[in-house]
Amino acid sequence: MPKVHEDYAANKRNFIIKCANEAFLEKPLYQITMRDIIVKTGFSQGTIYRYYSNVDEIFLDSVNRSTPPDVLETAIGHLFSLDKKEADIVFESINAMGDYIKKLQNTVGGKILFGILVLYAFDQQKKESVLQRLIFRQSLDNAQSRIIGYIRQNIEKGVFKPIIPLEEIIRFTQAAVDGISTDTAIQSIEDRSETYISEMFATLAKAILYFLGTAEE
């Protein structure tokens, strides 16, 4: 595609996302339709659908644009490089996921993200097709994989002596992070989510360290 066409398309998408974000500030995400965005932009229906096939695609693009792709991975990598006790690194790495969520929720994209989590919490088909394409979800999944990899290495070294199988710890961690993320979306409606996130990730970290046969000191 010639550059002028690429720039034209990018400008159109940027304007559509800008209008979608404005619409979100005016009413809840679950009430926003493609019609609302068409009216906001002043574009024809055909123009909007040329760039986005449905409103989910617009929500997804808006969230991903406001979600830096490597922030959490960089934070986890830094923690792994520190000269600290392994248990402290695990504890701080798990809490880094909570810090990541807290920072994101203060952006417009973050507010849309948590609206999506609530909207699709009980829609398994959309949950799988939309949520897995979120940079937010990918970052959390990658962080968990790196933390589990670090834990596995230190089990092999004899640093951690788990009291339950590692696979159970992995399942527990995945379920807990998913649950906290969804609950955060609900809590954010009542403006109590930052404290909730800190408390829940600290509790999760302590539980994992307990399962690993150690405890936060």
C-alpha positions as CSV (number, residue, x, y, z in Angstrom):
1,M,0.0,0.0,0.0
2,P,1.5,3.4,-0.9
3,K,2.5,5.5,2.0
4,V,-0.1,8.2,1.4
5,H,-2.8,5.5,1.6
6,E,-1.3,4.2,4.8
7,D,-1.2,7.6,6.4
8,Y,-4.8,8.2,5.3
9,A,-6.0,5.0,6.8
10,A,-4.0,5.6,10.0
11,N,-5.5,9.1,10.3
12,K,-9.0,7.6,9.9
13,R,-8.4,5.0,12.5
14,N,-7.0,7.5,14.9
15,F,-10.0,9.7,14.6
16,I,-12.4,6.8,15.0
17,I,-10.6,5.7,18.2
18,K,-10.6,9.4,19.5
19,C,-14.4,9.5,19.0
20,A,-14.9,6.1,20.6
21,N,-13.0,7.2,23.7
22,E,-15.2,10.3,23.9
23,A,-18.3,8.2,23.7
24,F,-17.0,6.0,26.5
25,L,-16.6,9.1,28.7
26,E,-20.3,9.9,28.1
27,K,-21.9,6.5,28.9
28,P,-21.0,2.9,30.0
29,L,-19.1,0.7,27.6
30,Y,-22.0,-1.8,27.4
31,Q,-24.3,0.8,26.0
32,I,-21.9,1.9,23.2
33,T,-22.8,0.7,19.7
34,M,-21.4,1.1,16.3
35,R,-24.2,3.6,15.6
36,D,-22.9,5.8,18.5
37,I,-19.4,5.8,16.9
38,I,-20.7,6.5,13.4
39,V,-22.6,9.5,14.7
40,K,-19.6,10.8,16.7
41,T,-17.3,10.6,13.7
42,G,-19.7,11.9,11.1
43,F,-18.5,9.1,8.8
44,S,-20.7,6.9,6.8
45,Q,-21.4,3.4,8.0
46,G,-19.4,2.0,5.1
47,T,-16.4,4.1,6.0
48,I,-16.4,2.9,9.6
49,Y,-16.8,-0.8,8.6
50,R,-13.9,-0.4,6.2
51,Y,-11.6,0.0,9.2
52,Y,-13.4,-2.0,11.9
53,S,-15.7,-4.9,11.4
54,N,-17.5,-4.5,14.8
55,V,-17.5,-2.5,18.0
56,D,-15.3,-5.1,19.7
57,E,-12.5,-4.4,17.2
58,I,-12.7,-0.7,18.2
59,F,-12.6,-1.4,21.9
60,L,-9.6,-3.7,21.4
61,D,-7.7,-1.2,19.3
62,S,-8.4,1.6,21.8
63,V,-7.1,-0.5,24.8
64,N,-4.0,-1.8,23.0
65,R,-3.0,1.7,21.9
66,S,-2.9,2.8,25.5
67,T,-1.1,-0.3,26.8
68,P,2.7,-0.2,26.5
69,P,3.8,-3.7,25.4
70,D,7.0,-4.2,27.4
71,V,6.5,-2.4,30.7
72,L,5.6,-5.4,32.8
73,E,8.2,-7.7,31.1
74,T,10.9,-5.1,31.7
75,A,9.9,-4.7,35.4
76,I,10.0,-8.5,35.9
77,G,13.4,-8.8,34.1
78,H,14.8,-6.1,36.4
79,L,13.7,-7.9,39.5
80,F,15.2,-11.2,38.3
81,S,18.6,-9.4,37.9
82,L,18.7,-8.1,41.5
83,D,20.9,-9.6,44.2
84,K,18.1,-10.6,46.5
85,K,16.7,-13.7,48.2
86,E,14.7,-15.8,45.7
87,A,11.6,-15.6,47.9
88,D,11.8,-11.8,47.9
89,I,12.1,-11.7,44.1
90,V,9.1,-14.0,43.7
91,F,7.1,-11.8,46.1
92,E,8.0,-8.5,44.3
93,S,7.5,-10.0,40.9
94,I,3.9,-11.0,41.7
95,N,3.2,-7.6,43.2
96,A,4.6,-6.0,40.0
97,M,1.6,-7.5,38.2
98,G,-0.6,-5.6,40.6
99,D,1.3,-2.4,40.1
100,Y,0.9,-2.8,36.3
101,I,-2.8,-3.1,36.6
102,K,-3.1,-0.1,38.9
103,K,-1.2,2.1,36.5
104,L,-3.3,1.0,33.5
105,Q,-6.6,1.6,35.1
106,N,-6.0,5.3,35.4
107,T,-5.9,5.7,31.6
108,V,-8.9,6.0,29.3
109,G,-7.8,2.8,27.6
110,G,-7.6,1.1,31.1
111,K,-11.1,2.2,31.9
112,I,-12.3,0.7,28.6
113,L,-10.3,-2.5,29.4
114,F,-12.0,-3.0,32.7
115,G,-15.4,-2.3,31.0
116,I,-14.5,-5.1,28.5
117,L,-13.6,-7.5,31.3
118,V,-17.0,-7.0,32.9
119,L,-18.9,-7.0,29.6
120,Y,-17.4,-10.3,28.4
121,A,-16.9,-12.0,31.8
122,F,-19.7,-14.4,31.1
123,D,-19.5,-14.5,27.3
124,Q,-17.0,-17.3,26.7
125,Q,-16.9,-17.0,23.0
126,K,-16.1,-13.3,23.0
127,K,-13.8,-13.7,26.1
128,E,-11.6,-16.1,24.1
129,S,-11.7,-14.2,20.8
130,V,-11.3,-10.6,22.2
131,L,-9.5,-10.8,25.5
132,Q,-6.7,-13.0,24.3
133,R,-5.8,-10.3,21.8
134,L,-5.3,-7.7,24.4
135,I,-1.7,-6.6,25.1
136,F,-2.8,-6.4,28.7
137,R,-3.7,-10.1,28.8
138,Q,-0.5,-11.1,26.9
139,S,1.7,-9.1,29.3
140,L,0.1,-10.8,32.3
141,D,0.4,-14.2,30.7
142,N,4.1,-13.6,29.8
143,A,4.8,-12.3,33.3
144,Q,3.3,-15.4,34.9
145,S,5.3,-17.7,32.5
146,R,8.5,-16.0,33.5
147,I,7.8,-16.1,37.2
148,I,6.9,-19.8,37.0
149,G,10.1,-20.4,35.0
150,Y,12.1,-18.7,37.8
151,I,10.3,-20.8,40.4
152,R,10.9,-24.0,38.5
153,Q,14.6,-23.2,38.2
154,N,14.9,-22.6,42.0
155,I,12.9,-25.8,42.8
156,E,15.5,-27.7,40.7
157,K,18.3,-25.9,42.7
158,G,16.6,-26.9,46.0
159,V,15.9,-23.3,47.0
160,F,12.2,-23.9,47.1
161,K,10.7,-27.1,48.4
162,P,7.0,-27.0,47.4
163,I,4.4,-28.7,49.6
164,I,2.1,-29.3,46.6
165,P,2.9,-30.1,42.9
166,L,4.1,-27.2,40.8
167,E,1.3,-27.8,38.3
168,E,-1.2,-27.1,41.0
169,I,0.6,-23.9,41.9
170,I,0.5,-22.8,38.2
171,R,-3.2,-23.5,38.0
172,F,-3.8,-21.6,41.3
173,T,-1.8,-18.6,40.1
174,Q,-3.5,-18.4,36.7
175,A,-7.0,-18.6,38.3
176,A,-6.1,-16.1,40.9
177,V,-4.7,-13.5,38.5
178,D,-7.7,-13.9,36.2
179,G,-10.1,-13.5,39.1
180,I,-8.3,-10.5,40.5
181,S,-8.4,-8.8,37.1
182,T,-12.1,-9.4,36.7
183,D,-12.9,-8.3,40.2
184,T,-10.8,-5.2,39.7
185,A,-13.1,-4.2,36.9
186,I,-16.1,-4.4,39.2
187,Q,-14.3,-2.7,42.1
188,S,-13.2,0.1,39.8
189,I,-16.9,1.2,39.5
190,E,-16.8,2.0,43.3
191,D,-13.3,3.6,43.1
192,R,-11.9,1.1,45.6
193,S,-9.8,-0.9,43.2
194,E,-6.3,0.3,43.9
195,T,-6.3,-0.8,47.5
196,Y,-8.0,-4.0,46.5
197,I,-5.4,-4.8,43.9
198,S,-2.5,-4.2,46.3
199,E,-4.1,-6.4,49.0
200,M,-5.0,-9.2,46.7
201,F,-1.7,-9.5,44.9
202,A,0.2,-9.4,48.2
203,T,-2.1,-12.2,49.5
204,L,-1.5,-14.1,46.3
205,A,2.3,-13.7,46.7
206,K,2.2,-14.9,50.3
207,A,0.1,-17.9,49.3
208,I,2.5,-18.9,46.5
209,L,5.5,-18.6,48.8
210,Y,3.7,-20.8,51.4
211,F,3.1,-23.4,48.7
212,L,6.8,-23.3,47.8
213,G,7.7,-24.2,51.4
214,T,8.8,-20.7,52.4
215,A,7.3,-17.4,53.4
216,E,7.9,-13.7,52.9
217,E,10.4,-12.5,55.5
